[in-house]
Amino acid sequence: MNMRYRMFRAISCCLGLLIIISGCDLQIGGWGQAKYEITVQRQAPITAGSTLLVKTSSGSITIIGGDVTECSVIATICGRAPTEEEAQLLAEQVKIELETAGNTLTVKAEKPPSKNKRSISISYDITVPKQTNIECASSYGAIEIANIKGQTSGKTCSGSIQAKNIDGPVNLDTSYGSVTCRNITGDIITVKSSSGSITAEIIKGSTQLTTSYGSITCTDMSDGDIKLITSSGKIKLSNVSFGDCDAHTSYGSIVSDELKGESIKLHSGSGSINLTESSANTTNLSTSYGRITCRQMTTNSITAQSGSGNLDIACSDSTPDEIVADLVTSYGSIDLTAPQNFTGQVDMSTSYGSVRTGRPITISGEISKKKLK
């Protein structure tokens, strides 16, 4: 088959496919649909310490705390249909109500029955007293919560989440989207994304951040244990204090500086680990494929292991003289800068390579280039 014939067949196939598509009633991503949008406002009194419950199947949710005594809701209703008249009818049939039951205020939307090629989305812009507990969820839409003193929960199946200036426990969850947290204080802060990056800044409290596909970045965190997990992405920590710190990435590097706590545990399935200016009773670093580098490290005990990569460990002047170090690499070199007045036993060996020391050491047994004890 010559080149001209192959090109003729390719063009013919494309033209045939175009004719088939043109003859079908096909709509992709809302092409050919009309849209009609209206805005509805509702208000209702709400006492401090109450719970606001709001859900939407399609649309964004924004909740801001303020110095107010009532809940103010602005609902943006969008109808989509083959004609503008139908889209307007859909939007105008939606009823927004605020219902109070005990200490819970619920935002409700009554919609007409759904039909093929017709849809309704509702986005909420809400103001409440700062002392309000928040429970909100969207199937498809972003969530933003700010200036709240209370328990906060936000969940979306597809959309980003932003939370800032929160005083209270926080639980945020998105299936597809990034999560950004800033200035949050709570006993427990839990953030999860199935596919998206997580950024946390100025956080006080025990924190667990988990994402399946995305990076995790933490800055200025304190007052609790920290657990970070990503299946595929980079982890970065800066200026963090804690009880226990456990960071794990299956595919990605870990970069950290100014860490202080009881224990540090950093693991990468495939990536390098860099630790600068750390202080902990125990330090455990491991990677399957990558280099491990530590600078200005203060610890009583360090375990560092790489399946394939160099280890370059430098202790600070504040490191105890009796430090315990267990350093292993399958393929790579090991460089250890011990404390200035290090005292203790040394047991070093290599299968392929040599062992050297820059300090005078009293050895026992046979002298060997591959072993030093």
matplotlib code that plots the C-alpha trace (Angstrom):
import matplotlib.pyplot as plt

x = [0.0, 1.7, 1.8, -0.8, -3.3, -2.9, -3.3, -6.5, -7.9, -7.2, -8.9, -11.9, -12.2, -12.1, -14.7, -16.9, -16.7, -17.5, -20.6, -21.7, -21.2, -23.1, -26.0, -26.3, -27.9, -24.6, -23.8, -20.3, -19.6, -22.9, -22.3, -25.5, -27.2, -28.7, -28.0, -30.2, -29.0, -30.9, -29.9, -32.0, -31.3, -32.5, -31.8, -32.5, -31.4, -28.8, -27.4, -23.6, -22.4, -25.1, -24.4, -24.8, -25.6, -25.4, -25.2, -25.3, -25.0, -23.4, -22.0, -19.5, -19.9, -18.4, -18.9, -17.4, -17.7, -18.4, -19.7, -23.3, -26.3, -28.0, -27.3, -27.3, -27.5, -27.0, -27.9, -26.9, -29.1, -28.2, -30.5, -29.2, -31.5, -31.7, -33.5, -33.3, -37.0, -36.6, -33.4, -35.2, -38.2, -35.8, -34.0, -37.2, -38.7, -35.9, -37.0, -34.3, -35.3, -33.6, -34.9, -34.0, -34.2, -32.7, -29.2, -29.0, -29.8, -30.1, -30.0, -32.4, -33.0, -36.2, -35.6, -37.9, -37.4, -34.3, -34.7, -32.3, -30.1, -31.3, -29.5, -29.5, -26.5, -26.7, -23.8, -23.9, -22.3, -23.0, -22.3, -22.7, -21.5, -17.9, -19.0, -20.6, -20.0, -19.8, -20.9, -20.9, -20.6, -20.7, -20.6, -19.1, -17.7, -15.1, -15.4, -14.1, -14.4, -12.9, -13.1, -14.8, -14.6, -16.0, -15.9, -15.5, -16.1, -16.0, -16.2, -16.4, -16.1, -14.6, -13.2, -10.6, -10.9, -9.6, -9.8, -8.3, -8.6, -10.2, -10.2, -11.5, -11.2, -11.0, -11.9, -11.5, -11.9, -11.8, -11.7, -10.3, -8.7, -6.2, -6.5, -5.0, -5.1, -3.8, -3.9, -5.8, -5.7, -7.5, -7.0, -7.2, -6.7, -7.4, -7.0, -7.5, -7.3, -7.5, -5.9, -4.4, -1.8, -2.1, -0.6, -0.7, 0.6, 0.5, -1.1, -1.4, -2.6, -2.2, -2.3, -2.8, -2.5, -3.1, -3.1, -2.9, -1.5, 0.0, 2.6, 2.4, 3.9, 3.9, 5.2, 5.1, 3.4, 3.4, 1.6, 1.0, 2.0, 2.3, 1.6, 2.0, 1.3, 1.4, 1.4, 3.0, 4.5, 7.1, 6.9, 8.4, 8.5, 9.8, 9.9, 7.9, 7.8, 5.9, 5.8, 6.3, 6.7, 6.0, 6.3, 5.9, 5.9, 6.0, 7.3, 9.0, 11.6, 11.4, 13.0, 12.9, 14.5, 14.1, 12.4, 12.1, 10.4, 10.6, 11.0, 11.5, 10.6, 11.0, 10.6, 10.6, 9.9, 11.8, 13.4, 16.1, 15.8, 17.3, 17.2, 18.7, 18.7, 16.8, 16.5, 15.0, 15.6, 15.4, 15.8, 14.8, 15.4, 15.0, 14.6, 14.6, 16.2, 17.9, 20.4, 20.1, 21.7, 21.6, 23.2, 23.2, 21.4, 21.0, 19.8, 20.6, 20.0, 19.9, 19.0, 19.5, 19.1, 19.1, 18.6, 20.6, 22.2, 24.8, 24.5, 26.0, 25.3, 26.7, 25.9, 25.7, 27.9, 24.9, 24.6, 25.4, 28.9, 27.2, 25.2, 24.0, 24.2, 23.1, 23.8, 23.3, 23.3, 23.3, 24.8, 26.6, 29.1, 28.6, 30.1, 29.5, 30.6, 30.3, 30.2, 33.5, 34.0, 32.4, 33.0, 31.8, 32.1, 32.5, 31.7, 32.0, 32.2, 31.8, 31.4, 32.8, 34.9, 37.0, 36.6, 38.5, 38.5, 39.7, 40.0, 42.5, 40.7, 41.9, 41.0, 41.0, 41.6, 42.8, 43.3, 41.4, 40.5, 37.0, 36.3, 36.9, 35.9]
y = [0.0, 3.2, 6.5, 8.3, 5.5, 5.4, 9.2, 8.9, 6.2, 8.3, 11.4, 9.3, 7.7, 11.2, 12.6, 9.6, 9.9, 13.6, 12.8, 10.2, 12.6, 15.4, 13.1, 12.2, 14.2, 14.4, 16.9, 16.9, 19.1, 21.1, 22.0, 23.3, 23.9, 27.2, 28.5, 30.7, 32.0, 33.6, 34.6, 34.0, 35.4, 33.9, 34.9, 33.1, 33.7, 31.3, 31.2, 31.1, 27.5, 26.1, 23.9, 24.9, 22.0, 22.7, 20.4, 20.8, 18.1, 20.5, 23.9, 25.6, 26.5, 29.5, 30.0, 33.0, 33.7, 37.3, 39.4, 38.7, 37.2, 35.5, 33.2, 35.0, 32.8, 33.9, 31.0, 31.2, 28.8, 27.8, 25.9, 24.2, 22.9, 22.7, 26.1, 29.3, 29.1, 25.6, 26.6, 29.6, 27.4, 24.9, 27.6, 29.4, 26.1, 25.7, 26.6, 27.5, 27.2, 27.5, 25.1, 25.1, 21.9, 22.2, 23.6, 22.8, 25.1, 23.3, 24.9, 23.0, 23.1, 21.7, 20.9, 19.7, 16.1, 15.7, 15.0, 14.0, 16.8, 19.2, 20.0, 22.4, 23.6, 25.6, 27.5, 29.0, 32.1, 32.1, 34.3, 33.0, 34.0, 33.0, 30.7, 28.1, 24.5, 23.8, 20.7, 21.2, 18.9, 19.2, 16.5, 18.7, 22.1, 23.9, 24.6, 27.6, 28.1, 31.0, 32.8, 30.0, 29.1, 25.6, 22.2, 22.3, 19.5, 20.0, 17.3, 17.4, 14.7, 16.9, 20.3, 22.2, 23.0, 26.1, 26.6, 29.5, 31.2, 28.2, 27.6, 24.1, 20.5, 20.3, 17.5, 18.2, 15.6, 15.8, 13.0, 15.2, 18.5, 20.3, 21.4, 24.5, 25.2, 28.3, 29.5, 26.6, 25.7, 22.5, 19.3, 17.2, 18.4, 15.8, 16.5, 13.9, 14.2, 11.2, 13.1, 16.6, 18.5, 19.5, 22.8, 23.5, 26.7, 28.0, 24.9, 24.1, 20.7, 17.0, 16.8, 14.0, 14.9, 12.1, 12.2, 9.5, 11.6, 14.9, 16.8, 17.8, 21.1, 22.0, 25.3, 26.6, 23.7, 22.9, 21.5, 17.9, 14.8, 15.0, 12.2, 12.8, 10.2, 10.5, 7.6, 9.7, 13.2, 15.3, 16.1, 19.4, 20.4, 23.7, 25.2, 22.3, 21.3, 18.2, 15.1, 12.5, 13.2, 10.5, 11.3, 8.7, 8.9, 6.0, 7.9, 11.3, 13.1, 14.5, 17.9, 19.3, 21.9, 23.2, 20.1, 19.7, 17.0, 13.7, 11.5, 11.9, 9.2, 9.9, 7.3, 7.4, 4.4, 6.0, 9.4, 11.3, 12.6, 15.9, 16.9, 20.2, 21.6, 18.9, 18.0, 14.8, 12.1, 9.5, 9.9, 7.2, 7.8, 5.3, 5.2, 2.3, 4.3, 7.7, 9.6, 10.6, 13.9, 15.4, 18.7, 20.2, 17.1, 16.8, 13.4, 10.7, 7.9, 7.8, 5.0, 5.7, 3.1, 3.3, 0.4, 2.3, 5.7, 7.5, 8.5, 11.8, 12.4, 15.4, 15.9, 19.3, 20.4, 19.9, 16.2, 14.1, 12.4, 9.0, 9.1, 5.7, 5.5, 2.6, 3.5, 1.0, 1.3, -1.5, 0.5, 3.7, 5.4, 6.4, 9.6, 10.3, 13.5, 12.5, 14.9, 16.6, 14.5, 11.3, 8.3, 4.8, 1.7, 1.8, -1.1, -0.4, -2.7, -2.7, -5.5, -3.5, -0.5, 0.7, 2.1, 5.2, 7.4, 10.9, 10.3, 8.2, 5.0, 2.1, -1.1, -4.8, -7.8, -7.9, -4.7, -4.6, -2.0, -3.3, -3.5, -1.2, -2.2]
z = [0.0, -1.1, 0.9, -1.3, -0.9, 2.9, 3.1, 1.0, 3.3, 6.4, 5.0, 3.9, 7.4, 9.0, 6.7, 7.2, 11.0, 10.7, 8.7, 11.2, 14.1, 12.3, 11.8, 15.5, 18.2, 20.1, 22.9, 24.6, 27.6, 27.3, 23.6, 22.1, 25.5, 26.6, 30.1, 32.4, 35.8, 38.7, 42.2, 45.3, 48.8, 52.1, 55.8, 59.0, 62.7, 64.0, 67.5, 68.2, 68.6, 66.2, 63.2, 59.6, 57.2, 53.4, 50.4, 46.7, 44.0, 41.5, 42.4, 44.7, 48.4, 50.1, 53.9, 55.7, 59.4, 60.5, 63.4, 62.5, 64.3, 61.3, 58.4, 55.1, 51.9, 48.3, 46.0, 42.4, 40.4, 36.9, 34.6, 31.4, 28.6, 24.8, 24.8, 26.9, 27.7, 29.2, 31.0, 32.6, 33.6, 35.3, 37.3, 38.4, 39.6, 42.3, 45.8, 48.4, 52.1, 55.5, 58.1, 61.8, 63.9, 67.4, 67.0, 63.3, 60.4, 57.1, 53.7, 51.4, 47.7, 46.2, 42.5, 39.7, 38.4, 36.2, 32.5, 29.8, 28.5, 31.3, 34.4, 37.4, 39.4, 42.7, 44.2, 47.7, 49.1, 52.9, 55.8, 59.4, 62.9, 63.5, 66.3, 64.0, 63.3, 59.6, 57.7, 53.9, 50.8, 47.0, 44.5, 41.8, 42.9, 45.0, 48.7, 50.6, 54.4, 56.4, 59.7, 61.7, 65.4, 65.6, 64.2, 60.4, 57.8, 54.1, 51.4, 47.6, 45.0, 42.4, 43.3, 45.3, 49.0, 50.7, 54.5, 56.4, 59.8, 61.5, 65.3, 65.9, 64.6, 60.8, 58.4, 54.7, 51.9, 48.1, 45.5, 42.7, 43.6, 45.7, 49.3, 50.8, 54.6, 56.3, 59.9, 61.5, 65.2, 66.3, 68.3, 65.1, 61.5, 58.9, 55.1, 52.3, 48.5, 46.2, 43.4, 44.2, 46.1, 49.7, 51.2, 54.9, 56.4, 60.0, 61.5, 65.3, 66.3, 65.5, 61.7, 59.1, 55.4, 52.8, 49.0, 46.5, 43.6, 44.6, 46.6, 50.2, 51.4, 55.1, 56.6, 60.2, 62.0, 65.7, 68.8, 67.8, 65.9, 62.1, 59.6, 55.9, 53.2, 49.4, 47.0, 44.3, 45.0, 46.7, 50.4, 51.7, 55.4, 56.7, 60.3, 61.9, 65.5, 66.8, 69.0, 66.3, 62.6, 60.1, 56.3, 53.6, 49.8, 47.5, 44.5, 45.2, 47.2, 50.7, 51.5, 55.0, 57.2, 60.7, 62.1, 65.9, 67.9, 69.7, 66.7, 62.9, 60.4, 56.7, 54.0, 50.2, 48.0, 45.2, 45.8, 47.7, 51.3, 52.4, 56.1, 57.3, 60.8, 62.6, 66.3, 67.6, 70.0, 67.3, 63.5, 61.0, 57.3, 54.5, 50.7, 48.2, 45.4, 46.2, 48.2, 51.9, 52.9, 56.4, 57.6, 61.1, 62.5, 66.3, 67.5, 70.0, 67.5, 63.7, 61.4, 57.6, 54.9, 51.1, 48.7, 46.0, 46.9, 48.9, 52.5, 53.6, 57.3, 59.2, 62.9, 64.6, 67.4, 69.7, 69.0, 72.1, 72.1, 72.6, 69.4, 68.0, 64.2, 62.0, 58.4, 55.5, 51.7, 49.2, 46.3, 47.3, 49.7, 53.3, 54.7, 58.4, 60.2, 63.9, 66.9, 67.7, 70.9, 69.8, 72.0, 71.5, 69.4, 65.7, 63.4, 59.6, 56.7, 52.9, 50.4, 47.4, 48.4, 51.2, 54.8, 55.9, 59.0, 59.6, 63.4, 65.4, 66.4, 68.5, 66.7, 67.8, 65.6, 62.0, 60.1, 56.9, 54.2, 54.1, 57.8, 60.8, 64.3]

ax = plt.figure().add_subplot(projection="3d")
ax.plot(x, y, z, "-o")
ax.set_aspect("equal")
plt.show()
